């Protein structure tokens, strides 16, 4: 009998194939492949626009103290350091040691080490001084965390903010990923596989407003920004290839379906341009100036 294929919802636990769910298992080669992918993503025009909006919503001023949770390869750290100036302080927390090293290298290369510190620690390991920070930021971290850890992180970050300080989250929503491809049925299966099983919760982006409000932040607002890629070799093109391969490996696609779908993404298939986009939801909330009376 041939291979029995299953739809993405069968026999799999949500988030089961999220590579960020077990960072300790990463080999140096795998970590470098992700560092390369993240550098490619951060170089995009839309990602630079996203980072500018994150900095703007954080309300940073010269001399401010702030933290970024899950700083990756360090692109946002450099923007934040520029915003707070030499009198400010930015601490980036990154649990994956290869990515933390890449962030330290980026900081050193930019000559920005005087007001940036990279600490190897994840959301579960944060030790934040009460009322010490003007802002805390996470970008595409919560989407890889189980909800209990998101709620715990928010609960510990809120008292670390000064009164009026801001929390900013920027996360994708997996169901907003679109790919221009002639095979609609296979494309939908690949997108569903990614949203349900390659993130802890692919719907994190749409949940941010509620999560911040439930954690006690006030004046919560959400912006939506879209990352668009239109060329083979771009970040979203590489993401499509990675997710399709994962779906094939896990039996959500047959080898024949995988070959057919990936083959149509090749420039040699006759398409003049690749097109893909995904939405980022940027949620900001403030710590109240005066704490409510119990």
N, C-alpha and C positions, 0 to 999 in steps of 0.2 A: 504494500500500500504506500501511496505517496505521503508527503508531509501534510499533516493536518494544520491548516492555518486557522488562527483565531482572530476575531475582531479585537481591537485594542483593549476593550473593557473586560475581556474574558481572561481568567486565570492570573491576573496581575493586580498587585496592590498599587494604589495611587502613589506616585513618587518612587516606585521601586527602582527605576533605572536612572535616577538623578545622579550624575557623577560627582556632584558637590555634596552628596549625602554621606560620603566616606572619604574625606580628604586624606586620611592617613594611608589609604591604599594606593595613592597615586605614585607611579614610578616617575623618575626624573624626566624620562622621555614624554610621558603623558602630560606632566606638569608643564613642560616647555611647549607642547602643542597648544595647551590652553593659554599660556602666556602670549604666544604668537597670535592666537585668535583674539584675545582681549586687546592687544595692541592694535590689531587691524580694526576692531570695532571702534576703539576710542579715536582713531584717526579720521573717522568719517565726519562729514559736514554736519549731519543731523546730531551726532553724538556731541560734537563741540557745542552746538546750540542747546542740547539738553543740559550739559554741564553748566553753561552760562545761566540757564534758568534755575538750576538747583542752587547755585551760589546766590542768585538774586533773591530767591524765596527764603534762603537761610538768613537774610538780612544782616550779613556780616559787615563789620566795620573794622578799621585799623585798630589793632590791639586786642581783638577778641580772642577767646580761647574756645576751641571746638574740637570735635572728634568725628572721624569717619569710621563706621563699622564695615569691615570687609572691603579694604581699599584696593584689593587686586594688584594690578601692576602700577598703580600710583598716579594715573592721569588726573583724576579729580583732586588728589592731594595738592598737586602743583597749583591748580586754579584756586583752591581754598587758601593756600599760603599767600598767594598774591593778594587775595581779598583782605586778609587780616594784617598783612604787612609785616615788617621785621619786628614790630613790637607785639605781635600776636603769636599764637601757638596752635599748631595743628597736630593732632595725634591720629595716626592711621592704625587701625587694628586689622590684622589679616592672619587667619589661622593656618593657611597652607604655606609651608615654609619656603617653597620655591617661588610662589607669588610674592610673599613678603620680601624675599631677596631681590626680586625684580623691581618691586616698589622702591626699595632702598637704593638700587642702582639708578633708577630714574631720578630720584631726588638728588643723588650725588652728581649725576650728569648735568642736572639743571642748576647746580650750585645753590640749592635751596635748603640745605640741611640745617641752617641756623634756627629755623622756626618750625621744622617738621620732625616728628619722631614716628618711626614705624615700629609697632609692637606686634609680636607674634601671639595673637590671641583671637578667639572667636567670640560670637555673641554670648555664649554660655559662660565665658571666662572674664567678662568685663568687670573691672573694679573702678568705679567712677566716684569721685569725691562729690558729696552733696553740694548743690548750688555752685558748681565750679565752671560750668560751660555755658557759652552763649548759644551754641547750636550743636546738634548731633545729626549726622547724615548717614543714611544707608542707600546704596544704589545697587539694585539687582542682587540683594542678599536675602531679603525676606522670602522671595519666591522659592528659595532653596531650603527654607527652614520649616519645621512642623509648627502648627499654629500655637501650641503650648509654649514653644521657645520664643516665638514672636511676641506673645503676650508678656512673657517673663522679661524679655529685653526692653520692651516699652515701659514696664512697671519699674525697672531699675534705672532706666534712662531719665524718666520724668523728674525724680528728685535731684538728679545730677545737673539739671538745667537751672540756670538762674531764673528768678521770676521774670516772665516775659520771654524767656529763651525759646528757641524753636527746634522742633524735630522735623526733618525732611526725609521722606521716603520716595524713591523712584524705582518702580518695578514694572516689569512687563506683564502682559496678560496673554497667555499662550493661545487663546482662541482668537486673538486679533492678528495672528501671523497669517499673511496671505502670500501666495506664490502664483504667478501667472504660469499656468501649465495646462496643456491640452487635456490631460486626464484628470477630470474633476474628482472622480470617486477615489482614486489612489491618493490624490493630493489631500483630500479631506481626511483620509485614514492616517496619513503621515502627520498632519497637523494635530489630529486628536491624540495620536500616540505621544507626540511631543508634549502637548499641554497636560496630559493626564499622568505620564510616567517619567518624563525627563525633568520635571520640577517637583518639589515637595507638594506644591499646590499651584497649578498653572493659572488659577483664577485669582492669584494674589493681588494683581493690579487693581481689579475692581473692588477688592475688599479693604483697601487701605484706608479709605475715609471712615468706614465703620470701626476698624481696629483702633485707629488713633482716637476717635471719639470715645470708644468704650474704655480706653486706657486712661482717660481723664484730660486729654488735650482739648483746648478750646480753639474756636475760630478756625476749624479745619476746612481747608479748601483743596481742590484737586485740579491740576492742569493735565492735559493730554497732549503729548508730543509724539510724532511719528518718525521712526527711523526707516528710511527708504534706501535700498540698494538696487542698482540697475546694471551691474556688470558681473560677468563671471570672474571668480577670484575674490569677490567682495565678501564681507563678513556674513551676510545672510545667504549668499550662495554656498559658502562653506558650511554654514549651519544646516542648510537643506541637505547637503550631501551627508553630513554626520548623522542627522536624524534618520534619514532614509536607511543608512547602513545599520543603525541601531535597531530600527524597526524590522529589517531583514533578519538580523541576528536573533531577535527575540520572537520571530515567527509571525509578526504582524503583517509582513509582506513575504511573498514567495521570492525566490531568487529571480525568477522570470519577471515578476512584477517590479522588483527592484531594478533590474537591468533596463527594463522598458522605461521606467519613470526617470531614472538618472540619465539615461541616454538622451531623453528629450530636453534635459537641461543643458546639454553640451552646445556650444556655439556652432558645432558642425551639424546640428540638427536643423539648421535653417532659420532659426529665430535671430532677429537682428539684435535684440536686447533681452537681458534677463530683467525681471521685475519682481521684487519682494518688499514687503514692509511689515512692521510690527509696532504696536502702540506701547508707549511708556506712560504710566500714570504717576504723576509727581504730586504727592500729598504733603501738606505742611500743616502743623498744628503748634499751638503755643502753650507753654506752662502759664497758668494764671498768675497775675501779679499778686493777688491776695488769695491765699488758699481758702476754700470753703470751710465753714465751721462744721465739725462732725455732728 
